[in-house]
Amino acid sequence: MDNTKKMKIKRVKREIVIEEDDIVVIEYPFTIFVNDKEIITLLCSPNSLKELTVGFLYSEAFISSLSDIEKIIIDEQKGIGYVYINNISEFNEKLRGKRTITSGCGKGTLFYNVLDSFKSKKIEHLLAVRIDNIKKLMSQFNKKSELFLNTGGVHGCAMCTVHDIIMFEEDIGRHNALDKILGRVLLDEINTKDKIILTSGRISSEILIKMAKRQVPVIVSRSAPTSLAVEMAEKLRITLIGFVRGEKMNIYTNFLSIIF
């Protein structure tokens, strides 16, 4: 399914007005049903919908592993994902009708309590990362953002080794882009304990929690972190780096894991 749509616009530059075609990113409502019960409608980009479904259900604790899923059916025409799982925890049953409003874009509701996130397991082994490698990875990341370069309307997210990008996703929502990555991680059974997440968006507490659940040790962004994200990263021993732009970056936690 296409991620963009061509539309007629009037482009204004000083006193000159020109009518021409422009490319606009598609905003796609996608509703997830779990065991035939409607859970949520995500506003997303219409690609990698299976990965998005799996990543969202894992991030919001509807599943603890891929083995919890019996069947997934994605209906792209109707914008619906049907998931049948064999284990719904009491935690999720209680939260079924209690959605916490967050600072998310592309998706404004999450099913967790932020305070519970501090109970997440700390990163066991810090990942040593060279400054030069962070710069190179972000440079590669920026060049991969083709949909952003064409429309300016999406966020990008990537999972990397310390040397290379191994998967990349784009979406109108930064949470959705990360969930697509985490969905692929589950589907492909990838070890995340020695990996890095790159993102174009703000690093908030919700993003941090998603990473902590998969024991990802390093997160890097072109943008800013929030204060709660930094505090949580410190407690969970996640290395957090923001404002990576050209030769500049801010390192917020785990300074000893960075090789200058």
C-alpha positions as a Markdown table, in Angstrom:
| # | Residue | x | y | z |
|---|---|---|---|---|
| 1 | Met | 0.0 | 0.0 | 0.0 |
| 2 | Asp | 1.3 | 3.5 | -0.9 |
| 3 | Asn | 2.6 | 5.7 | 1.9 |
| 4 | Thr | 2.0 | 8.9 | 0.0 |
| 5 | Lys | -0.7 | 10.7 | -2.1 |
| 6 | Lys | -0.3 | 13.3 | -4.8 |
| 7 | Met | -2.4 | 16.5 | -4.2 |
| 8 | Lys | -2.8 | 19.8 | -6.0 |
| 9 | Ile | -1.5 | 22.8 | -4.0 |
| 10 | Lys | -0.8 | 26.5 | -4.6 |
| 11 | Arg | 2.9 | 27.2 | -3.8 |
| 12 | Val | 3.6 | 30.8 | -2.7 |
| 13 | Lys | 7.0 | 32.4 | -3.0 |
| 14 | Arg | 7.1 | 36.1 | -2.5 |
| 15 | Glu | 4.5 | 37.5 | -4.9 |
| 16 | Ile | 4.5 | 34.5 | -7.2 |
| 17 | Val | 1.7 | 31.8 | -6.8 |
| 18 | Ile | 2.1 | 28.5 | -8.7 |
| 19 | Glu | -0.3 | 25.6 | -8.8 |
| 20 | Glu | 1.4 | 22.3 | -8.8 |
| 21 | Asp | 1.4 | 18.7 | -7.5 |
| 22 | Asp | 2.8 | 17.9 | -4.1 |
| 23 | Ile | 3.4 | 14.6 | -2.3 |
| 24 | Val | 1.6 | 14.3 | 1.1 |
| 25 | Val | 2.1 | 11.4 | 3.6 |
| 26 | Ile | -0.9 | 9.2 | 4.1 |
| 27 | Glu | -2.5 | 9.1 | 7.6 |
| 28 | Tyr | -4.1 | 5.6 | 7.9 |
| 29 | Pro | -6.5 | 4.6 | 10.7 |
| 30 | Phe | -5.7 | 1.0 | 11.8 |
| 31 | Thr | -7.8 | -0.8 | 14.4 |
| 32 | Ile | -6.5 | -3.7 | 16.3 |
| 33 | Phe | -8.8 | -6.4 | 17.7 |
| 34 | Val | -7.6 | -8.9 | 20.2 |
| 35 | Asn | -9.7 | -12.1 | 20.5 |
| 36 | Asp | -12.5 | -10.2 | 18.7 |
| 37 | Lys | -12.5 | -7.3 | 21.1 |
| 38 | Glu | -11.5 | -3.8 | 19.8 |
| 39 | Ile | -8.4 | -2.6 | 21.6 |
| 40 | Ile | -7.3 | 0.6 | 19.9 |
| 41 | Thr | -7.2 | 2.5 | 16.6 |
| 42 | Leu | -3.7 | 3.7 | 15.7 |
| 43 | Leu | -3.2 | 6.6 | 13.3 |
| 44 | Cys | -0.2 | 5.3 | 11.3 |
| 45 | Ser | 1.5 | 4.9 | 7.9 |
| 46 | Pro | 0.0 | 2.0 | 6.0 |
| 47 | Asn | 3.1 | -0.2 | 5.8 |
| 48 | Ser | 4.6 | -3.0 | 8.0 |
| 49 | Leu | 1.2 | -3.5 | 9.7 |
| 50 | Lys | 1.9 | -7.0 | 11.0 |
| 51 | Glu | 5.1 | -5.7 | 12.6 |
| 52 | Leu | 3.2 | -2.7 | 14.0 |
| 53 | Thr | 0.5 | -5.0 | 15.5 |
| 54 | Val | 3.0 | -7.3 | 17.1 |
| 55 | Gly | 5.2 | -4.5 | 18.4 |
| 56 | Phe | 2.3 | -2.6 | 19.9 |
| 57 | Leu | 0.8 | -5.7 | 21.6 |
| 58 | Tyr | 4.3 | -6.4 | 23.1 |
| 59 | Ser | 4.9 | -2.8 | 24.1 |
| 60 | Glu | 1.6 | -2.6 | 25.9 |
| 61 | Ala | 2.0 | -6.0 | 27.6 |
| 62 | Phe | -0.8 | -7.8 | 25.9 |
| 63 | Ile | 1.7 | -10.5 | 24.9 |
| 64 | Ser | 5.0 | -11.4 | 26.6 |
| 65 | Ser | 6.4 | -13.4 | 23.6 |
| 66 | Leu | 5.6 | -14.3 | 20.1 |
| 67 | Ser | 4.3 | -17.7 | 21.3 |
| 68 | Asp | 1.3 | -16.0 | 22.9 |
| 69 | Ile | 0.0 | -15.3 | 19.4 |
| 70 | Glu | -2.1 | -18.0 | 17.8 |
| 71 | Lys | -3.0 | -16.1 | 14.6 |
| 72 | Ile | -2.8 | -12.7 | 13.0 |
| 73 | Ile | -5.0 | -11.5 | 10.1 |
| 74 | Ile | -4.3 | -8.1 | 8.5 |
| 75 | Asp | -7.1 | -6.6 | 6.4 |
| 76 | Glu | -5.4 | -3.7 | 4.6 |
| 77 | Gln | -8.5 | -2.6 | 2.7 |
| 78 | Lys | -10.6 | -2.3 | 5.9 |
| 79 | Gly | -7.7 | -1.1 | 8.1 |
| 80 | Ile | -8.1 | -3.8 | 10.7 |
| 81 | Gly | -5.8 | -6.3 | 12.4 |
| 82 | Tyr | -7.3 | -9.3 | 14.0 |
| 83 | Val | -5.1 | -11.0 | 16.6 |
| 84 | Tyr | -5.9 | -14.2 | 18.5 |
| 85 | Ile | -3.8 | -14.8 | 21.6 |
| 86 | Asn | -3.8 | -17.5 | 24.2 |
| 87 | Asn | -2.9 | -15.6 | 27.3 |
| 88 | Ile | -4.4 | -12.2 | 28.5 |
| 89 | Ser | -3.0 | -11.3 | 31.9 |
| 90 | Glu | -5.2 | -9.9 | 34.7 |
| 91 | Phe | -3.1 | -6.7 | 34.4 |
| 92 | Asn | -4.5 | -6.1 | 30.9 |
| 93 | Glu | -8.0 | -7.1 | 31.8 |
| 94 | Lys | -8.0 | -4.4 | 34.5 |
| 95 | Leu | -6.5 | -1.8 | 32.1 |
| 96 | Arg | -8.8 | -2.7 | 29.2 |
| 97 | Gly | -10.9 | 0.4 | 29.9 |
| 98 | Lys | -8.2 | 2.6 | 31.4 |
| 99 | Arg | -6.1 | 4.4 | 28.9 |
| 100 | Thr | -3.4 | 6.7 | 30.0 |
| 101 | Ile | -3.1 | 9.9 | 27.9 |
| 102 | Thr | 0.5 | 10.5 | 26.9 |
| 103 | Ser | 2.6 | 12.9 | 24.9 |
| 104 | Gly | 2.6 | 10.6 | 21.9 |
| 105 | Cys | 2.2 | 11.6 | 18.3 |
| 106 | Gly | 0.4 | 9.3 | 15.9 |
| 107 | Lys | -1.0 | 7.5 | 18.9 |
| 108 | Gly | -2.2 | 9.3 | 22.0 |
| 109 | Thr | -3.0 | 6.4 | 24.4 |
| 110 | Leu | -0.9 | 3.9 | 26.1 |
| 111 | Phe | -1.9 | 1.1 | 28.5 |
| 112 | Tyr | 0.8 | 1.3 | 31.2 |
| 113 | Asn | 1.3 | 3.3 | 34.4 |
| 114 | Val | 4.5 | 5.3 | 34.1 |
| 115 | Leu | 5.5 | 4.7 | 37.7 |
| 116 | Asp | 5.4 | 0.9 | 37.1 |
| 117 | Ser | 8.2 | 1.3 | 34.5 |
| 118 | Phe | 10.8 | 1.9 | 37.3 |
| 119 | Lys | 10.3 | -1.8 | 38.1 |
| 120 | Ser | 11.7 | -2.7 | 34.7 |
| 121 | Lys | 14.9 | -4.8 | 34.7 |
| 122 | Lys | 18.1 | -2.8 | 34.5 |
| 123 | Ile | 20.5 | -3.3 | 31.6 |
| 124 | Glu | 22.9 | -6.1 | 32.7 |
| 125 | His | 25.9 | -5.2 | 30.4 |
| 126 | Leu | 26.6 | -1.7 | 29.1 |
| 127 | Leu | 27.4 | -1.5 | 25.4 |
| 128 | Ala | 30.5 | 0.4 | 24.6 |
| 129 | Val | 30.0 | 2.8 | 21.7 |
| 130 | Arg | 32.5 | 5.0 | 19.8 |
| 131 | Ile | 31.5 | 8.7 | 19.2 |
| 132 | Asp | 32.6 | 8.3 | 15.5 |
| 133 | Asn | 30.3 | 5.3 | 15.1 |
| 134 | Ile | 27.3 | 7.2 | 16.4 |
| 135 | Lys | 28.0 | 10.0 | 13.9 |
| 136 | Lys | 28.3 | 7.5 | 11.0 |
| 137 | Leu | 25.1 | 5.7 | 12.0 |
| 138 | Met | 23.1 | 8.9 | 12.2 |
| 139 | Ser | 24.5 | 10.0 | 8.8 |
| 140 | Gln | 23.4 | 6.6 | 7.3 |
| 141 | Phe | 20.0 | 7.0 | 9.1 |
| 142 | Asn | 19.4 | 10.5 | 7.7 |
| 143 | Lys | 20.0 | 9.2 | 4.1 |
| 144 | Lys | 17.6 | 6.3 | 4.6 |
| 145 | Ser | 14.7 | 8.6 | 5.5 |
| 146 | Glu | 13.4 | 8.7 | 1.9 |
| 147 | Leu | 9.7 | 9.2 | 2.9 |
| 148 | Phe | 10.7 | 12.1 | 5.2 |
| 149 | Leu | 12.8 | 13.7 | 2.4 |
| 150 | Asn | 9.8 | 13.5 | 0.1 |
| 151 | Thr | 7.1 | 14.6 | 2.4 |
| 152 | Gly | 8.6 | 16.0 | 5.7 |
| 153 | Gly | 5.8 | 14.3 | 7.5 |
| 154 | Val | 7.1 | 11.1 | 9.1 |
| 155 | His | 9.5 | 9.9 | 11.8 |
| 156 | Gly | 12.2 | 7.3 | 11.3 |
| 157 | Cys | 13.5 | 4.5 | 13.5 |
| 158 | Ala | 16.3 | 2.0 | 13.1 |
| 159 | Met | 17.9 | -0.8 | 14.9 |
| 160 | Cys | 21.7 | -1.1 | 14.6 |
| 161 | Thr | 24.8 | -2.9 | 15.6 |
| 162 | Val | 27.6 | -0.7 | 16.7 |
| 163 | His | 28.6 | -0.5 | 13.0 |
| 164 | Asp | 25.6 | -0.9 | 10.8 |
| 165 | Ile | 21.8 | -0.3 | 10.5 |
| 166 | Ile | 20.1 | -3.7 | 10.3 |
| 167 | Met | 16.4 | -2.5 | 10.0 |
| 168 | Phe | 14.7 | 0.7 | 9.3 |
| 169 | Glu | 11.0 | 1.9 | 9.5 |
| 170 | Glu | 9.1 | 5.1 | 9.0 |
| 171 | Asp | 5.7 | 6.2 | 10.3 |
| 172 | Ile | 3.7 | 9.4 | 11.0 |
| 173 | Gly | 4.1 | 8.5 | 14.7 |
| 174 | Arg | 7.4 | 8.0 | 16.4 |
| 175 | His | 5.9 | 5.4 | 18.7 |
| 176 | Asn | 4.5 | 3.5 | 15.7 |
| 177 | Ala | 7.9 | 3.5 | 14.0 |
| 178 | Leu | 9.5 | 2.0 | 17.1 |
| 179 | Asp | 6.7 | -0.6 | 17.5 |
| 180 | Lys | 7.3 | -1.7 | 13.9 |
| 181 | Ile | 11.0 | -2.2 | 14.7 |
| 182 | Leu | 10.1 | -4.1 | 17.9 |
| 183 | Gly | 7.5 | -6.2 | 16.0 |
| 184 | Arg | 10.2 | -7.3 | 13.5 |
| 185 | Val | 12.5 | -8.1 | 16.4 |
| 186 | Leu | 10.0 | -10.5 | 17.8 |
| 187 | Leu | 9.0 | -12.0 | 14.5 |
| 188 | Asp | 12.7 | -12.5 | 13.4 |
| 189 | Glu | 13.8 | -13.5 | 16.9 |
| 190 | Ile | 16.6 | -10.9 | 17.0 |
| 191 | Asn | 18.8 | -10.5 | 20.2 |
| 192 | Thr | 18.5 | -6.8 | 21.2 |
| 193 | Lys | 20.9 | -6.8 | 24.2 |
| 194 | Asp | 23.8 | -5.6 | 22.0 |
| 195 | Lys | 21.9 | -3.3 | 19.7 |
| 196 | Ile | 21.3 | 0.5 | 19.3 |
| 197 | Ile | 18.0 | 2.2 | 18.5 |
| 198 | Leu | 18.1 | 5.4 | 16.4 |
| 199 | Thr | 15.1 | 7.7 | 16.2 |
| 200 | Ser | 14.3 | 11.0 | 14.7 |
| 201 | Gly | 11.8 | 11.9 | 17.4 |
| 202 | Arg | 11.7 | 13.1 | 21.0 |
| 203 | Ile | 12.8 | 10.5 | 23.5 |
| 204 | Ser | 10.0 | 10.4 | 26.1 |
| 205 | Ser | 9.3 | 8.1 | 29.0 |
| 206 | Glu | 7.0 | 5.9 | 26.7 |
| 207 | Ile | 9.8 | 5.4 | 24.2 |
| 208 | Leu | 12.3 | 4.6 | 27.0 |
| 209 | Ile | 9.9 | 1.9 | 28.5 |
| 210 | Lys | 9.5 | 0.2 | 25.1 |
| 211 | Met | 13.3 | -0.1 | 24.9 |
| 212 | Ala | 13.7 | -1.3 | 28.5 |
| 213 | Lys | 11.3 | -4.1 | 27.9 |
| 214 | Arg | 13.5 | -5.4 | 25.1 |
| 215 | Gln | 16.7 | -4.7 | 27.1 |
| 216 | Val | 18.1 | -2.4 | 24.4 |
| 217 | Pro | 21.1 | -0.7 | 26.0 |
| 218 | Val | 21.5 | 2.4 | 23.8 |
| 219 | Ile | 19.1 | 5.0 | 22.3 |
| 220 | Val | 20.2 | 7.8 | 20.0 |
| 221 | Ser | 18.1 | 10.6 | 18.6 |
| 222 | Arg | 18.3 | 13.7 | 16.4 |
| 223 | Ser | 15.9 | 15.3 | 18.9 |
| 224 | Ala | 15.6 | 16.0 | 22.6 |
| 225 | Pro | 14.8 | 13.7 | 25.6 |
| 226 | Thr | 12.4 | 14.6 | 28.4 |
| 227 | Ser | 13.5 | 14.9 | 32.0 |
| 228 | Leu | 11.6 | 11.8 | 33.0 |
| 229 | Ala | 13.2 | 9.8 | 30.1 |
| 230 | Val | 16.7 | 10.8 | 31.3 |
| 231 | Glu | 15.9 | 9.9 | 34.9 |
| 232 | Met | 14.5 | 6.5 | 33.9 |
| 233 | Ala | 17.5 | 5.9 | 31.6 |
| 234 | Glu | 19.8 | 6.6 | 34.6 |
| 235 | Lys | 17.9 | 4.1 | 36.8 |
| 236 | Leu | 17.7 | 1.4 | 34.1 |
| 237 | Arg | 21.3 | 1.9 | 32.9 |
| 238 | Ile | 20.3 | 2.8 | 29.3 |
| 239 | Thr | 22.7 | 5.0 | 27.5 |
| 240 | Leu | 20.8 | 8.0 | 26.2 |
| 241 | Ile | 22.2 | 10.3 | 23.5 |
| 242 | Gly | 20.3 | 13.2 | 21.9 |
| 243 | Phe | 20.6 | 16.1 | 19.5 |
| 244 | Val | 23.0 | 14.1 | 17.2 |
| 245 | Arg | 23.5 | 16.5 | 14.3 |
| 246 | Gly | 26.6 | 16.5 | 12.3 |
| 247 | Glu | 29.6 | 16.7 | 14.7 |
| 248 | Lys | 27.4 | 17.5 | 17.7 |
| 249 | Met | 25.6 | 15.4 | 20.3 |
| 250 | Asn | 24.5 | 15.5 | 23.9 |
| 251 | Ile | 25.3 | 12.4 | 26.1 |
| 252 | Tyr | 22.9 | 12.2 | 29.1 |
| 253 | Thr | 23.6 | 8.9 | 30.8 |
| 254 | Asn | 26.3 | 6.2 | 31.1 |
| 255 | Phe | 29.2 | 8.5 | 30.2 |
| 256 | Leu | 31.7 | 5.7 | 30.8 |
| 257 | Ser | 30.2 | 3.5 | 28.1 |
| 258 | Ile | 31.1 | 6.2 | 25.4 |
| 259 | Ile | 34.5 | 5.9 | 23.8 |
| 260 | Phe | 35.8 | 9.3 | 22.7 |
